[in-house]
Amino acid sequence: MSSPNKAANAGVHGSSGFEFQKHCALYILFDKYKDIKDRKYFICLEHHDDFLFCYQTNDELVSSIDAYQAKKSSGEWKQGTEIYEILKKMAEVGITLKNDNIQKLDSYTHNLEFVTNNSISLNNNKRGKGKRKSTIINETTSRLRLMDLNEEIGSIIKSEVQKLLGQNSEALKELDNVSMAYIDLPKKYKQQKDYLVGHFNRIFGKTVSDHRAAVETLLLLFRDVENTLNRGNVVKIMDESKRVSSEKIDNAINIITTKNMAFDLWRAEEKEVCNKLRIAISEKRRFESDFINSIDRFKDKEQVEHQKIFSFVKDNKNSLDDFIDEFDCIQFLYEEFSKHVNSQLPTLSIKAAIYAAYIEVRAELWE
């Protein structure tokens, strides 16, 4: 049974100090995206640890978890009390993850990672020629597991963490799951966001026209979850209110990339579409706005009228086989919808939504 956790997320009470953690989570998402985009997963923020990546089977059993403790620093991390306290906490997180009652595979594993934007200097506390052993985790050696450290260095670290853990031998074993990593994020908030925009651009390139807006959209998903209080101050991975699911992330990215395609098509097809749908010159700007906004509204289950239009176009996708001219097909779909379906939307908004739905359905058919 899960018990109240004094270190649990304070929700809105702690929301202002966690920008670095969110930026780290997004950075790692971008880093992993090509490898995990076809997997089922969810991300939790301020839930057991600063953030978690939880990977699931199609049956929603958890197969593995990557838990992250993220801290920014203006100076190099030196081996000492602060590092030992962080490692102690991570070992304890390993136990709470193991004991969390979410359903897991028998082969379930987890990784516990300390990430920071400055170098970490470790040594065996010996002086003298040939006696000193040291290692630095930085942009060159970006990640190192505790169990892969030089034996003398690792032994000292484990001994110091064991003093902090006391009789908790089970937590001590969790140190084998711990790693430390350097993350290439600048120290200032604005520069971190600029770096994330560039990172997003390197992944998605020309499929997205406004990379900054895309990053802001994804950060908003994290903010909604971060500002949700843990229920009764009890941390449970099963608490879906604390998750950003892969479905939400995929939907956001699909909207972002579809909007970009829609903008490009509008620029290329504006004259033909307006002529065929009889859009007056004075209505063009409103039509364009309704057209672009329809893409968001198709994903929102509360937008009933737009759901109705999208479903109609999708149900009539065979019409795309009956026309050579795309604009004739769009006009046909609009006229058929007007004849057979009642809608509360103004005529201009219906035309814009039919055009947007046509583009989405056509894209699905071409995949």
Summary of the structure (lengths in Angstrom):
residues: 367
radius of gyration: 25.9
end to end distance: 46.1
largest distance: 89.4
contacts: 1105
relative contact order: 0.11
helix: 58%
strand: 16%
